[in-house]
Amino acid sequence: MKTLIQRVSEASLVVDDDTIGQIGNGLLVLVCAMQGDTDEQAEFLARKVAKLRIFEDEQGKMNRSIQDVGGVALV
């Protein structure tokens, strides 16, 4: 299982002109799940993504997680 993660100020998923999901500040997460991948692997990746410190703190350092900034993820 692999993921591609991008910080976004906004993102949306549109299928056949219907908006399926949309978010403001947060993460866009593309997941490649293959036959044989397990629920445990998915849960591990979800926990890891939630803890990534890739948002700026008050000093401008990448030191905050999506949980710290109150962001959301579009997966």
C-alpha positions in Angstrom: 0.0 0.0 0.0 1.3 3.4 -1.0 0.2 7.0 -0.5 0.8 10.3 -2.1 0.2 13.2 0.2 -0.2 16.9 -0.7 -1.0 19.9 1.6 -3.8 21.9 0.2 -5.7 25.1 0.9 -8.7 23.5 -0.7 -9.5 20.4 -2.7 -12.5 18.6 -4.2 -13.4 15.4 -5.9 -15.8 15.6 -8.9 -17.2 12.6 -10.7 -19.6 13.1 -13.7 -20.1 16.8 -12.7 -21.1 15.8 -9.1 -18.9 16.9 -6.2 -18.3 13.8 -4.2 -16.2 15.5 -1.5 -14.5 18.8 -0.8 -12.3 20.2 1.9 -10.6 23.4 3.0 -7.2 23.5 4.6 -5.8 20.0 5.0 -4.3 17.1 3.1 -5.2 15.4 -0.2 -4.2 11.8 0.2 -4.1 9.5 -2.9 -4.0 5.8 -1.8 -2.9 2.9 -3.9 -4.3 -0.3 -2.3 -3.5 -3.6 -3.9 -4.8 -7.1 -3.6 -3.2 -8.6 -0.4 -3.0 -5.3 1.5 -4.5 -5.6 4.9 -6.7 -3.5 7.2 -3.8 -3.3 9.6 -1.6 -1.7 6.9 -4.4 0.9 6.1 -4.7 1.7 9.8 -1.0 2.1 10.2 -0.8 4.5 7.2 -3.8 6.5 8.5 -2.1 7.0 11.9 1.2 7.9 10.2 -0.5 10.5 8.0 -2.4 12.0 10.9 0.9 12.5 12.8 3.0 13.9 10.0 4.4 17.3 11.1 4.1 19.1 7.8 2.2 22.3 8.7 4.0 25.5 9.9 3.9 26.6 13.5 4.1 30.2 14.8 7.8 30.4 14.0 7.3 29.2 10.4 8.8 25.7 11.1 7.2 22.6 9.8 6.2 21.4 13.3 2.4 20.8 13.3 0.3 17.9 12.3 -3.1 18.0 10.5 -4.7 17.4 13.9 -2.8 20.4 15.4 -4.0 22.8 12.8 -7.6 21.5 12.8 -7.3 20.4 9.1 -9.1 17.6 7.3 -8.1 15.0 4.8 -9.7 14.1 1.5 -8.7 10.5 0.8 
